Amino acid sequence: MKYSRRDFIKKMTMGCSTVIFFNTFGCSLELNPTRGEEKQGYAMIIVDYRKCTGCRTCEAVCSSYNHKQQLNGELLRGLGNPYDANISVYHFNPDVAIPAVCAVCPDAPCIKACPVSPDEATGQKALYRDKKTGAIKSDPDRCFGCGRCARACRNKRTGVISLNPETRKPERMCTFCDGNPQCVAHCPYQALSFQTGSLEAKFSGMAPADIAQELIRQWYKREHLEENISGK
């Protein structure tokens, strides 16, 4: 009898509510407001790893929206090359798919690592947090391509920031698509959601390989597989 990860996840989620906390199944994120904090918080993309199949639709629609093309004077969506996406899906064995997107870390190690002096008018470095959306952005006119932001992201957090091979300036920070993230809107399995609040999540800011290791430990325990394969 062949038994796939999809069958396993299907059995896990039957009869369960939409949100299942990590301390029960180890496979979703929890969003909790900090006590006494105002409504202003950090918006980010939340991943429900139970539902993700690794289809990479998120990569295509992200790339298409954020890399538009001019055609006969009209600005159209781009071709959707996954290479240009601000979200990346990593695949691991045993079968686990991990979408990785900017965690908009409250302490922003990438911004702290930027050596450019804050602008006198805006107070912003070359890398800064957008005051309206909270997204991490780069000012290409002030950035000189030192790469410290990418190293800080890789060493301390998700590692999503990469450097353009020609300009050496940072890329792949989530833009939130003007407040309507296309990866969330077009995910065929509703594995992604866009939420705002103070993030206290088990996997928030973790590297894809570390998340995968934890999920593999939870999902592929021998006793779990034996119980589900036998139909118990």
TORSE-67979 format. One record per residue (C-alpha): x, y, z; residue in three letters. Coordinates in steps of 0.2 Angstrom, whole numbers, plus 5000, padded with zeros to 4 digits. Example, Ala and Ser with C-alpha at 12.3 -4.5 7.8 and 13.67 -1.06 7.14 Angstrom:
! residues 2
506249785039Ala;506849955036Ser;
END
This chain:
! residues 232
500050005000Met;500750174995Lys;500550315007Tyr;500950495002Ser;501250645013Arg;499650715006Arg;498650565012Asp;499550585029Phe;499050775030Ile;497350735025Lys;497050615039Lys;497850735051Met;496750875047Thr;495050785045Met;493850845058Gly;495050985064Cys;494751165065Ser;495651285053Thr;496951335065Val;497951205075Ile;499251265087Phe;501051205087Phe;500951125104Asn;499651005097Thr;500350965080Phe;501851065077Gly;501351125060Cys;500651305061Ser;500951475067Leu;500051575081Glu;499751755081Leu;499551835098Asn;499452025102Pro;500652065116Thr;499752125132Arg;499552315133Gly;500152345116Glu;499152455104Glu;498352405088Lys;499952455078Gln;500952295074Gly;501852205061Tyr;500952135046Ala;501751975038Met;501351825028Ile;500851675039Ile;501151505033Val;500051345038Asp;501251205033Tyr;499951075035Arg;499151145019Lys;500651185008Cys;500951064994Thr;502451154987Gly;501551194971Cys;502551364969Arg;501051464964Thr;501551594976Cys;503151614968Glu;502451644951Ala;501051764956Val;502351864967Cys;503551884953Ser;502151924940Ser;501552064952Tyr;503152144957Asn;504052134940His;502852214928Lys;503252244910Gln;502852384898Gln;501952334882Leu;501352464870Asn;501352594883Gly;500352484895Glu;500952424911Leu;500552234913Leu;501052094925Arg;502652004921Gly;502951834915Leu;503051764933Gly;504751694933Asn;504951604950Pro;506751664951Tyr;506251844953Asp;504951804967Ala;505051874985Asn;504451714992Ile;505351554989Ser;504751374992Val;506051254998Tyr;505851064997His;506550935009Phe;506650745011Asn;505550675019Pro;504250775009Asp;504050945017Val;503851105008Ala;504351265016Ile;503851435009Pro;505051565015Ala;504651755015Val;505251905024Cys;504751895043Ala;504852085045Val;505752055061Cys;505252175075Pro;507052195079Asp;507552205060Ala;509352145061Pro;509552185042Cys;509152375046Ile;510352375061Lys;511752305050Ala;511552435037Cys;513152555039Pro;512352705030Val;511952845042Ser;510152895044Pro;509453035033Asp;509253195043Glu;507553225036Ala;506853045036Thr;507952965049Gly;508052815037Gln;509552715032Lys;509852645015Ala;508752495022Leu;507252545031Tyr;505552495037Arg;504052575027Asp;503052685039Lys;501452635031Lys;501552455027Thr;502952395039Gly;503852315024Ala;505752315023Ile;506352425009Lys;507952475001Ser;508452644994Asp;509452604979Pro;510152784978Asp;510952774995Arg;511352584996Cys;513152554990Phe;512952364990Gly;514052315005Cys;512952155008Gly;512852175027Arg;510952165027Cys;510951995018Ala;512251925030Arg;511251985045Ala;509751905038Cys;510651745034Arg;511551735050Asn;510151785062Lys;508451755053Arg;507651675038Thr;508951715025Gly;507751785012Val;508751935008Ile;509851904993Ser;511052024983Leu;510752074965Asn;512151984955Pro;512552144945Glu;512252284958Thr;512552194974Arg;511052284981Lys;509752184992Pro;508252104984Glu;506851984989Arg;506052085004Met;504152065004Cys;503252214997Thr;501552155003Phe;500952194985Cys;500152364990Asp;499152285004Gly;498552134995Asn;499852004994Pro;499651904978Gln;500351744986Cys;498951744999Val;497651794986Ala;498051654974His;498651514985Cys;497551364979Pro;497551274996Tyr;497451435008Gln;499051395015Ala;499551575016Leu;498651715026Ser;499051905029Phe;498951955047Gln;499352105058Thr;499852095076Gly;501252065087Ser;502051905081Leu;502451775094Glu;502551615083Ala;503551455085Lys;504251475067Phe;504351665065Ser;506051715059Gly;506751535058Met;507751475043Ala;506851355031Pro;507951205035Ala;507651225054Asp;505751235051Ile;505851075040Ala;506850985053Gln;505551015066Glu;504050975055Leu;504950815049Ile;505150765067Arg;503350795071Gln;502550725055Trp;503650575052Tyr;503750495069Lys;503650305066Arg;502150285078Glu;501150415068His;501450335052Leu;501050165058Glu;499450225065Glu;498850315050Asn;499450175038Ile;498450045048Ser;496950155048Gly;496850175067Lys;
END
